[in-house]
């Protein structure tokens, strides 16, 4: 009986050992799943935080995007105010002052990437121009050519800020 009892005792610990070995991989996998779920939650929170930070930074950029242009235009405003404050109404000086101020403003705009669309004498291009009227082509003009610019057009870098309003010769 002792032999049988010993055998039975020996078998039970082996079964217990197998059960523990089977449970251990399961526990390991469960822990791994929990770790991955926690990591997933942290990553999701990080993505939310990044999106919020990006939105804040974008709003700040949009809000202050014109700051450089505004600071460059302020001297032009100062010059115009000084011109209006002059009590001497000498037309030549006023014209000269306004002309100088206009040149400074044009330079400021050009430095910011705003340039005039050259339209006069060019072929009509609807991507950059708006035809206000069409008139018969004079003898030496080809049809579809700009013969008068009613309102200047401007580009901001590679985008049309305002199309040129033009009169074009008929085809």
JOKAZI-V170597 format. One record per backbone hydrogen bond with DSSP energy under -0.5 kcal/mol. NH is the residue of the N-H (numbers start at 1). CO is the residue of the C=O. If there is no record, write none. Layout:
# JOKAZI-V170597
nh=<NH,NH>
co=<CO,CO>
This chain:
# JOKAZI-V170597
nh=<5,6,7,8,9,10,11,12,13,14,15,16,17,18,19,20,21,22,23,24,25,26,27,28,29,30,31,32,33,34,35,36,37,38,39,40,41,42,43,44,45,46,47,48,49,50,51,52,53,54,55,56,57,58,59,60,61,62,63,64,65,67,70,71,72,73,74,75,76,77,78,79,80,81,82,83,84,85,86,86,89,91,94,95,96,97,98,99,100,101,102,103,104,105,106,107,108,109,110,111,112,113,114,115,115,117,118,119,121,122,124,128,129,130,132,132,133,135,141,144,145,146,147,148,150,150,151,153,154,155,156,157,157,159,161,161,162,164,165,166,166,167,168,169,170>
co=<1,2,3,4,5,6,7,8,9,10,11,12,13,14,15,16,17,18,19,20,21,22,23,24,25,26,27,28,29,30,31,32,33,34,35,36,37,38,39,40,41,42,43,44,45,46,47,48,49,50,51,52,53,54,55,56,57,58,59,60,62,64,66,67,68,69,70,71,73,73,74,75,76,77,78,79,80,81,82,83,87,89,90,91,92,93,94,95,96,97,98,99,100,101,102,103,104,105,106,107,108,110,109,113,155,153,116,117,146,119,144,125,125,164,130,166,166,168,138,169,142,122,167,167,148,165,165,117,162,115,159,113,155,156,154,159,154,128,151,130,164,148,133,145,135>
